[in-house]
Amino acid sequence: MSVLTPASVDVVVVPQARDIGGFGVRRALPAAQKRMVGPFVFLDEMGPADLAVGAGMDVRPHPHIGLATLTYLLEGEIFHRDSLGSAQNITPGAVNLMVAGRGIVHSERSPPDFRATGGRMAGLQCWLGLPLAAEETDPSFDHFPRESLPMLDGDGFSLRLAIGSLHGLRSPVKSFSPCFFADVDLSAGATYVLTAEHEERAFYLVSGEIEIAGVLFAPGRLVVVRPDAEVALRAVAKSRLVALGGDILEGPRFVWWNFVSSSRERIRAARADWESGKFSAIEGDPEFIPAPELKAL
């Protein structure tokens, strides 16, 4: 990215690389420069990675509290299982929404057919913090096929809305507070305007190159825009990005391991419950990820 920053841009986050179950990710949220964007407390770009025949992603059973997890694939497949008995394959353009609330356990693995052939994997996973009144809600899981999500076709761009409301569209995916997450494809030379209809907004560039007021942005960047600024994103080359944001939650959220809460004590209690086996298990999957040591929170 250029050393210059447009007046409409607040923060640019360069994600840290991590590993989840033998699969590389870039973690854009939380970051030192920006902990949350609206209700979004976590954003991972998964891959892209070319997995060999017989290889795959294996995220063993692990717990969550106080959040809703949104999984959105760009390429490949993931099979989700959880302690509610859900078993769902997700493919590109569809949405898996898992509401953890007071507690849920899930696993994410490459399905057998995908392992048998190998292939390319890429996608994004977000955590949305829940409002105070919903932090201890009952856990749930829902799947929304690609065809059920609203689309907007503009001049040189197309947009699929995964959750929330944007540009007069409303997604069928349940949201607990005003928010949006949109997958935007742009042809070379096309412009998409990120409107100021939400309190906080950002975009994550997956591929291509975007220009804002003469400043170029490369892939793998989370660009947080300033409040109330309408931002014209011009695609220098064919590009793909996700735009996200929404209203700020009431008060801070603490994020530790797989837990999100407005209370440090609740996170400590959830860790103790996981270590003592009080979370419900996934039937037929005895594996688990041990909780790390809780040094500070």
VEXLO-998171 format. One line per 4 residues: number of its first residue (from 1); for each residue y, z, x of C-alpha. Coordinates in nm, 3 decimals. Each point is the difference from the previous one (the first is absolute). Example, Ala and Ser with C-alpha at 12.3 -4.5 7.8 and 13.67 -1.06 7.14 Angstrom:
<rs>
1) -0.450,0.780,1.230 ~ 0.344,-0.066,0.137
</rs>
This chain:
<rs>
1) 0.000,0.000,0.000 ~ 0.356,-0.054,0.108 ~ 0.183,0.303,0.144 ~ 0.258,-0.052,-0.278
5) -0.045,0.157,-0.343 ~ 0.160,-0.146,-0.314 ~ 0.236,0.225,-0.196 ~ -0.246,-0.006,-0.294
9) -0.285,0.145,0.210 ~ -0.036,0.375,0.042 ~ -0.313,0.050,0.213 ~ -0.257,-0.222,0.172
13) -0.340,0.161,0.060 ~ -0.245,-0.140,0.256 ~ -0.340,0.137,-0.112 ~ -0.240,0.188,0.221
17) -0.351,-0.140,0.043 ~ -0.287,0.218,-0.124 ~ -0.372,-0.026,-0.066 ~ -0.175,0.072,-0.330
21) -0.377,-0.027,0.002 ~ -0.010,-0.258,0.279 ~ 0.275,-0.209,-0.157 ~ 0.352,-0.029,0.143
25) 0.311,0.080,-0.206 ~ 0.376,0.015,0.052 ~ 0.157,0.311,-0.156 ~ 0.356,-0.068,-0.119
29) 0.041,0.318,-0.209 ~ 0.048,0.281,0.066 ~ 0.212,-0.070,0.309 ~ 0.245,0.204,0.204
33) 0.288,-0.219,-0.120 ~ -0.106,0.003,-0.366 ~ -0.249,0.232,-0.170 ~ 0.006,-0.153,-0.349
37) 0.132,-0.302,-0.190 ~ 0.041,0.104,-0.361 ~ -0.335,0.162,-0.093 ~ -0.186,-0.186,0.279
41) -0.103,0.258,0.259 ~ -0.254,-0.214,0.188 ~ -0.043,-0.369,0.082 ~ -0.275,-0.153,0.213
45) -0.048,-0.367,0.083 ~ -0.376,-0.046,0.041 ~ -0.090,-0.271,0.252 ~ 0.012,-0.293,0.007
49) -0.336,0.007,0.174 ~ -0.289,-0.243,0.032 ~ -0.319,0.200,-0.053 ~ -0.323,-0.128,0.150
53) -0.322,-0.046,-0.197 ~ -0.145,0.346,-0.063 ~ 0.330,0.178,0.071 ~ 0.229,0.156,-0.255
57) 0.240,0.274,-0.093 ~ -0.150,0.345,-0.058 ~ 0.236,0.272,-0.119 ~ -0.238,0.286,-0.083
61) 0.057,0.234,-0.297 ~ 0.321,0.199,0.034 ~ 0.225,0.196,-0.240 ~ 0.350,-0.050,-0.141
65) 0.242,0.209,-0.207 ~ 0.349,-0.051,-0.144 ~ 0.025,-0.380,0.025 ~ -0.090,-0.336,-0.150
69) -0.163,-0.248,0.240 ~ 0.071,-0.370,-0.053 ~ -0.226,-0.245,0.185 ~ 0.104,-0.367,0.014
73) -0.197,-0.255,0.202 ~ 0.129,-0.325,0.147 ~ -0.339,-0.115,0.135 ~ -0.357,0.131,-0.006
77) -0.169,0.262,-0.218 ~ -0.030,0.381,-0.019 ~ -0.242,0.203,-0.210 ~ 0.142,0.324,-0.141
81) -0.210,0.298,-0.113 ~ 0.124,0.341,-0.110 ~ -0.098,0.342,-0.130 ~ 0.074,-0.109,-0.360
85) -0.288,-0.246,0.021 ~ 0.220,-0.309,0.043 ~ -0.149,-0.292,0.193 ~ 0.229,-0.301,0.033
89) 0.032,-0.302,0.225 ~ 0.356,-0.113,0.067 ~ 0.100,-0.352,0.098 ~ 0.337,-0.156,0.092
93) 0.278,0.027,-0.257 ~ -0.166,0.273,-0.207 ~ 0.102,0.368,-0.006 ~ -0.207,0.315,0.038
97) 0.199,0.304,-0.114 ~ -0.153,0.340,0.071 ~ 0.190,0.304,-0.125 ~ -0.104,0.303,0.203
101) 0.199,0.266,-0.185 ~ -0.176,0.337,0.043 ~ -0.271,-0.161,0.215 ~ -0.233,-0.296,0.049
105) -0.239,-0.128,0.267 ~ -0.051,-0.368,0.078 ~ -0.142,-0.242,0.255 ~ 0.099,-0.354,0.093
109) -0.251,-0.233,0.161 ~ -0.063,-0.370,0.045 ~ -0.249,-0.111,-0.268 ~ -0.346,-0.129,0.108
113) 0.073,-0.367,-0.078 ~ 0.313,0.007,0.214 ~ -0.185,0.167,0.289 ~ -0.275,-0.262,-0.021
117) 0.241,-0.288,0.064 ~ 0.289,0.168,0.182 ~ 0.355,-0.110,-0.067 ~ 0.368,0.073,0.016
121) 0.142,0.328,-0.133 ~ 0.363,0.073,-0.076 ~ 0.186,0.209,-0.252 ~ 0.233,0.288,-0.072
125) -0.055,0.351,-0.124 ~ 0.273,0.228,-0.132 ~ 0.020,0.358,-0.114 ~ 0.248,0.086,-0.271
129) 0.098,0.364,-0.020 ~ -0.032,0.142,-0.350 ~ 0.288,0.171,-0.183 ~ -0.021,0.380,-0.008
133) -0.128,0.001,-0.359 ~ -0.288,-0.233,0.093 ~ -0.106,0.133,0.343 ~ -0.298,0.184,-0.153
137) -0.088,-0.260,-0.263 ~ -0.364,-0.093,-0.062 ~ -0.130,-0.259,0.249 ~ -0.063,-0.354,-0.123
141) -0.085,-0.349,0.122 ~ 0.094,-0.341,-0.143 ~ -0.051,-0.358,0.113 ~ 0.232,-0.285,-0.097
145) -0.115,-0.360,0.060 ~ 0.234,-0.247,0.167 ~ 0.047,-0.188,-0.328 ~ 0.131,0.311,-0.179
149) 0.303,0.042,0.229 ~ 0.331,-0.167,-0.097 ~ 0.134,-0.290,0.206 ~ 0.345,-0.141,0.065
153) 0.047,-0.353,0.137 ~ 0.339,-0.068,0.156 ~ 0.159,-0.273,0.212 ~ -0.243,-0.017,0.293
157) -0.155,0.341,-0.056 ~ -0.259,0.169,-0.219 ~ -0.031,0.373,-0.073 ~ -0.288,0.210,-0.134
161) 0.093,0.349,-0.124 ~ -0.271,0.253,0.084 ~ 0.161,0.312,-0.151 ~ 0.321,0.104,-0.172
165) 0.286,-0.221,-0.120 ~ 0.209,-0.270,0.170 ~ 0.201,-0.307,-0.110 ~ -0.082,0.071,-0.365
169) -0.375,0.013,0.069 ~ -0.215,0.306,-0.064 ~ -0.344,0.056,0.152 ~ -0.287,0.143,-0.211
173) -0.084,0.233,0.291 ~ 0.088,0.361,-0.085 ~ 0.295,0.150,0.185 ~ 0.122,0.360,-0.018
177) 0.361,-0.070,0.099 ~ 0.226,-0.309,0.021 ~ -0.132,-0.220,0.284 ~ -0.110,-0.349,0.101
181) -0.236,-0.173,0.244 ~ 0.015,-0.380,0.007 ~ -0.185,-0.265,0.203 ~ 0.243,-0.283,0.083
185) -0.091,-0.343,0.146 ~ 0.287,-0.214,0.129 ~ 0.005,-0.363,0.111 ~ 0.190,-0.086,0.317
189) 0.371,-0.006,-0.080 ~ -0.034,0.189,-0.331 ~ 0.205,0.309,-0.084 ~ -0.111,0.304,-0.198
193) 0.264,0.252,-0.113 ~ -0.110,0.363,0.005 ~ 0.210,0.139,-0.284 ~ 0.149,0.350,-0.017
197) -0.174,0.110,-0.320 ~ -0.182,0.290,0.172 ~ 0.133,0.303,0.185 ~ -0.180,-0.073,0.330
201) -0.144,-0.331,0.119 ~ -0.172,-0.151,0.301 ~ -0.210,-0.298,0.096 ~ -0.290,-0.033,0.241
205) -0.039,-0.342,0.160 ~ -0.367,-0.099,0.021 ~ 0.044,-0.350,0.146 ~ 0.268,-0.255,0.084
209) 0.362,0.074,0.086 ~ 0.285,0.125,-0.220 ~ 0.374,-0.035,0.060 ~ 0.261,0.234,-0.148
213) 0.366,-0.082,0.068 ~ -0.091,-0.182,0.321 ~ -0.239,0.268,0.130 ~ -0.369,-0.087,0.041
217) -0.290,0.231,-0.087 ~ -0.353,-0.047,0.133 ~ -0.329,0.095,-0.170 ~ -0.121,0.359,0.013
221) 0.335,0.160,-0.083 ~ 0.099,0.224,-0.291 ~ 0.363,-0.077,-0.076 ~ 0.174,0.263,-0.216
225) 0.312,-0.131,-0.171 ~ 0.312,0.199,-0.085 ~ 0.046,0.141,-0.352 ~ 0.172,-0.233,-0.247
229) -0.014,-0.298,0.240 ~ -0.138,-0.328,-0.137 ~ -0.172,-0.164,0.296 ~ -0.073,-0.373,0.039
233) -0.322,-0.051,0.199 ~ -0.019,-0.355,0.136 ~ -0.335,-0.122,0.130 ~ 0.050,-0.177,0.334
237) -0.369,-0.097,-0.016 ~ -0.259,0.034,-0.274 ~ -0.010,0.377,-0.054 ~ -0.172,0.275,-0.194
241) 0.139,0.347,-0.062 ~ -0.040,0.297,-0.227 ~ 0.307,0.157,-0.159 ~ -0.022,0.362,-0.111
245) 0.205,0.299,-0.105 ~ 0.114,0.204,-0.295 ~ 0.165,0.327,-0.094 ~ 0.004,0.289,0.246
249) -0.237,0.283,-0.095 ~ 0.134,0.347,-0.083 ~ 0.000,0.171,0.337 ~ -0.195,-0.071,0.321
253) -0.373,-0.067,0.023 ~ -0.220,0.131,0.279 ~ -0.257,-0.248,0.130 ~ -0.290,0.134,0.205
257) -0.322,-0.194,0.061 ~ -0.094,-0.135,-0.347 ~ 0.199,0.254,-0.199 ~ 0.346,-0.027,-0.156
261) 0.176,0.291,-0.169 ~ 0.334,0.167,-0.059 ~ -0.168,0.321,0.126 ~ -0.128,0.075,0.349
265) -0.222,0.272,-0.147 ~ -0.166,-0.251,-0.234 ~ -0.090,-0.221,0.296 ~ -0.146,0.295,0.190
269) -0.206,0.092,-0.306 ~ -0.124,-0.361,-0.039 ~ -0.113,-0.008,0.363 ~ -0.191,0.326,-0.050
273) -0.160,-0.139,-0.317 ~ -0.113,-0.314,0.183 ~ -0.147,0.198,0.289 ~ -0.185,0.235,-0.238
277) -0.142,-0.282,-0.215 ~ 0.200,0.072,-0.317 ~ 0.102,-0.361,-0.058 ~ -0.233,-0.210,-0.218
281) -0.225,-0.233,0.199 ~ -0.066,-0.373,-0.032 ~ -0.347,-0.040,-0.146 ~ -0.234,-0.168,0.247
285) 0.237,0.021,0.298 ~ -0.055,0.321,0.199 ~ 0.228,-0.101,0.288 ~ 0.345,0.152,0.039
289) 0.300,0.014,0.232 ~ 0.067,0.354,0.128 ~ 0.357,0.126,-0.037 ~ 0.194,0.014,0.326
293) 0.133,0.326,0.134 ~ 0.310,0.117,-0.184 ~ 0.234,0.080,0.290 ~ 0.333,-0.035,-0.176
297) 0.132,-0.109,-0.336
</rs>
